[in-house]
Amino acid sequence: MGKVLSILMGLILMALGVWGIIAWRADVVAFIKAAVVIMAVLIGLGIFVFGVSELRAGDEQPTVDAPAPPPEQPTVPSA
């Protein structure tokens, strides 16, 4: 019974959604346009910050440590 109710509720909500899109078409289009513009600004800001951080990371010269000296060989006492 629960599965049937969920299917019916899904169909009802889909029908209401389609009706809302048709009834308020101009508002829906304006909302989608606004969402696209805001997303473009946010994505552009993210790419800009990523590029600046990459430039800063590229300026730093990696430090090269001197190689470690070879381990000392044990000396054999001479007789």
C-alpha positions in Angstrom: 0.0 0.0 0.0 2.9 2.4 0.8 4.4 1.9 -2.6 1.2 2.7 -4.3 0.8 5.8 -2.2 4.3 7.0 -3.0 3.7 6.5 -6.7 0.4 8.4 -6.6 2.0 11.2 -4.6 4.8 11.4 -7.1 2.4 11.6 -10.0 0.4 14.3 -8.2 3.4 16.4 -7.4 4.8 16.0 -11.0 1.4 17.2 -12.4 1.4 20.2 -10.0 4.9 21.0 -11.0 4.1 20.9 -14.7 1.0 23.0 -14.1 3.1 25.6 -12.1 5.7 25.8 -14.8 3.0 26.4 -17.5 1.0 28.9 -15.3 4.0 30.9 -14.1 6.2 30.5 -17.2 7.6 34.0 -17.1 8.5 33.7 -13.5 10.1 30.3 -14.0 12.2 31.6 -16.9 13.3 34.7 -14.9 14.3 32.4 -12.0 16.3 30.1 -14.3 18.0 33.1 -15.9 18.9 34.4 -12.4 20.2 31.0 -11.3 22.4 30.7 -14.4 23.9 34.2 -13.9 24.6 33.5 -10.2 26.2 30.2 -10.9 28.4 31.7 -13.6 29.6 34.3 -11.1 30.3 31.7 -8.4 32.1 29.3 -10.8 34.1 32.2 -12.2 35.1 33.3 -8.7 36.2 29.7 -7.9 38.3 29.4 -11.0 39.9 32.8 -10.3 40.8 31.8 -6.8 42.2 28.5 -8.0 44.3 30.3 -10.6 45.7 32.8 -8.1 46.6 30.0 -5.7 48.3 28.1 -8.5 50.3 31.2 -9.4 51.4 31.6 -5.8 52.3 28.0 -5.5 54.4 28.2 -8.6 56.5 31.1 -7.4 57.9 29.2 -4.4 61.2 27.6 -5.3 61.6 24.1 -3.9 64.5 23.8 -1.5 66.9 21.1 -2.3 68.6 19.5 0.8 72.2 18.5 0.6 72.6 14.8 0.3 73.3 13.0 3.5 76.9 12.0 4.1 77.6 8.3 3.7 77.6 6.3 6.9 80.9 5.9 8.6 82.7 2.6 8.1 83.7 0.8 11.3 87.4 0.9 11.8 89.3 -2.3 12.4 92.0 -1.9 15.1 95.4 -2.8 13.7 97.5 -5.1 15.7 
